[in-house]
Amino acid sequence: MGNGAKNSSKLKTFNSKLSPLPFMATILRDWSYQYQWVYDSFTRLAALSVGGERRFRQLALEGLPIAPETTVLDLCCGSGQTTQFLVERSQHVTGLDASPLSLKRARQNVPQATYVEAFAEAMPFPDAHFDVVHTSVALHEMEAQQLQQILREVHRVLRSDGYFALVDFHKPTNPVFVPGLTLFLLLFETETAWALINADLAAQLEATGFELMKQTLHAGGSLQAIQAQKRP
Ligand SMILES: C[S@@+](CC[C@H](N)C(=O)[O-])C[C@H]1O[C@@H](n2cnc3c(N)ncnc32)[C@H](O)[C@@H]1O
């Protein structure tokens, strides 16, 4: 966790400057969807702030009981960037994404998983279908109501006591990281990412029926990893 208390007054100044910024994702956002190497290169660069991509991809998974028979959903799996680490631990990994192009790449990159094209807010799975749902750097793309609906869907498809693990942006607790995150969001993201860093995701999870197990901050607080358990 970051040293928030010490820097809180400085941070307030930074944040009050940050929050009114209009969103202005650039051509880099389009390129990162069009060309996987652009997305992967910038992700790898950003992941250096937490010790590299392997560590970044497993931040949300640390300590979770994932065995070969565990059923795992990689929600908004993209081109399989974290799916590749999930299939090392489970033989029952499903990747879900709304983008046919990303799924085509995921099937090539990580053929050990099963893939489903669908929207996260209306998943084609029965209730209590998965032991673990994971999602990495995707929730910041959702509108507020869409995010609420997705959290409800995650809760529905998880078995009782199942785990939801996620990693996404967070408001920095260390002012040194504010310029880096600001630049990243301006280049690649839209207003939904700014909304997420100002939201209390942990509280939203609890309001949806999850019990917060762990929330850790990384990269000066600009990333959060959350593990929550479905309350029976
Ligand atoms: C920034 S990428 C993250 C990809 C991958 N999880 C990773 O860690 O790099 C966000 C992904 O979410 C997908 N996505 C966005 N909105 C979605 C929705 N409503 N339902 C399903 N997938 C969605 C996009 O197609 C994209 O592949």
The ligand as an ORCA input file, in Angstrom:
! r2SCAN-3c Opt
* xyz 0 1
  C      -7.598     -2.600    -22.263
  S      -8.144     -4.137    -22.861
  C      -7.554     -5.263    -21.605
  C      -7.191     -6.575    -22.214
  C      -6.546     -7.574    -21.257
  N      -7.448     -7.970    -20.203
  C      -5.268     -7.061    -20.660
  O      -5.060     -7.230    -19.464
  O      -4.411     -6.517    -21.373
  C      -9.879     -4.082    -22.536
  C     -10.633     -5.207    -23.206
  O     -11.991     -5.149    -22.770
  C     -12.829     -5.468    -23.863
  N     -14.153     -4.905    -23.567
  C     -14.471     -3.599    -23.440
  N     -15.780     -3.474    -23.124
  C     -16.277     -4.739    -23.027
  C     -17.561     -5.270    -22.709
  N     -18.592     -4.465    -22.428
  N     -17.726     -6.601    -22.712
  C     -16.689     -7.421    -23.002
  N     -15.453     -6.976    -23.318
  C     -15.254     -5.646    -23.322
  C     -12.149     -4.872    -25.063
  O     -12.568     -5.489    -26.255
  C     -10.675     -5.139    -24.731
  O     -10.241     -6.356    -25.267
*
